[in-house]
């Protein structure tokens, strides 16, 4: 059974991918270059998450290093939203991510 915190984390991960893709797309001079930038941004974010934070990660990290990586990963998404001019969505994402992290550390213990 999927817990609510895990479901919310998944939704936040998707939001982070969308945020960096949107920012990277805007960097392109054309639709094609924007799409390529967006795909590259998603690939980089996916590589970091897949290597260290995914449930079946080949190099899983725990404790403080995981918190640091997650904060940096979601921080990149927040920064991407701010740089895209969507600062209020970035602020909302930051608040929800921090709230979920506090919940996971205090209630769930991981």
Buried (B, 14 or more C-beta within 10 A) or exposed (E): EEEEBEEBBEEBBEBBBBBBBBBBBBBBEEEEEBBBBBEEBBEEBBEBBEBBBEEEEEEEBEEEEBBEBBBEBBBBBBBBBBBBEBEEBBEBBBEBBEEBBEEBEEEEEE
